[in-house]
Structures are given as C-alpha cells and as structure tokens.
C-alpha cells in the first residue's frame, strides 16, 4: 500500500476520486487549498484508492495521511 500524504497545511478543497476508483501514477486525487493556492495531491503509484481519511472542508496538516492506494 502507498499513502496519500498532505504536502502542506491547509483545507481539503476538492476530492476527485472515491474509494474503489482506479488511479494512475501521478493522477491528482485530492486538491488542498492553502493560502489561496491549490495544491494537488497525486497518487504515488498506480492502483486502487482503498480509503480516504478526510472529507471536503477538513483541515489537514503537513505530513497527515489522507488515504491509501493498494
């Protein structure tokens, strides 16, 4: 399994994939908003999105695990 990790502190602005969806390597799964900037969170490898630990609007901190890909 590979973890989706927040690369900055901010808010979950948009979730583009749901658990069970196939994702390609480097495909954007979540978009964070931090200081008026959109920060894409990309899949570290191809696979299936196993789970999400956040919802749109949630506050996250840098390094927080947002979900996993199996």
C-alpha positions as CSV (number, residue, x, y, z in Angstrom):
1,X,0.0,0.0,0.0
2,X,1.0,3.6,-0.7
3,X,-0.1,6.5,1.4
4,X,-1.5,9.8,0.1
5,X,0.2,12.4,2.3
6,X,-0.6,16.1,2.7
7,X,2.4,18.1,1.4
8,X,1.2,21.3,3.1
9,X,-1.1,22.5,5.9
10,X,-4.5,23.7,4.6
11,X,-8.1,22.6,3.8
12,X,-9.3,19.8,1.7
13,X,-10.8,21.8,-1.2
14,X,-11.9,19.0,-3.6
15,X,-11.8,15.2,-3.7
16,X,-11.6,13.9,-7.2
17,X,-11.5,10.2,-6.6
18,X,-13.5,7.9,-4.3
19,X,-12.6,4.6,-2.6
20,X,-12.7,1.8,-5.2
21,X,-11.7,4.1,-8.1
22,X,-8.6,3.1,-10.2
23,X,-5.9,5.7,-10.2
24,X,-2.8,6.1,-12.4
25,X,0.6,7.1,-11.1
26,X,0.8,10.9,-10.6
27,X,-3.0,11.3,-11.1
28,X,-4.5,14.0,-8.9
29,X,-6.7,12.5,-6.2
30,X,-7.2,15.5,-3.8
31,X,-6.8,19.2,-4.1
32,X,-5.8,21.1,-1.0
33,X,-6.2,24.9,-0.6
34,X,-3.6,26.7,1.4
35,X,-3.0,30.5,1.4
36,X,-5.3,30.9,-1.7
37,X,-3.3,28.3,-3.6
38,X,-4.5,25.0,-5.0
39,X,-2.1,22.1,-4.1
40,X,-2.7,18.8,-6.0
41,X,-2.1,15.6,-4.1
42,X,-1.1,13.0,-6.6
43,X,-1.2,9.2,-6.4
44,X,2.4,8.0,-5.7
45,X,1.7,4.9,-7.9
46,X,-1.0,3.2,-10.0
47,X,-3.6,1.2,-8.1
48,X,-7.0,1.4,-6.5
49,X,-7.9,4.0,-4.0
50,X,-8.5,1.9,-0.9
51,X,-9.7,4.6,1.6
52,X,-10.0,8.3,2.3
53,X,-9.4,9.6,5.9
54,X,-10.6,13.1,5.1
55,X,-13.7,14.9,3.6
56,X,-14.1,18.1,1.7
57,X,-13.7,21.1,4.1
58,X,-11.5,19.2,6.6
59,X,-8.4,20.9,7.9
60,X,-5.1,19.0,7.4
61,X,-1.5,19.4,8.5
62,X,1.6,18.8,6.5
63,X,2.5,15.1,6.6
64,X,-1.0,13.9,7.5
65,X,-2.1,10.7,5.8
66,X,-5.2,11.5,3.7
67,X,-5.8,8.0,2.3
68,X,-4.2,4.9,0.8
69,X,-3.7,3.2,-2.6
70,X,-3.4,-0.5,-2.9
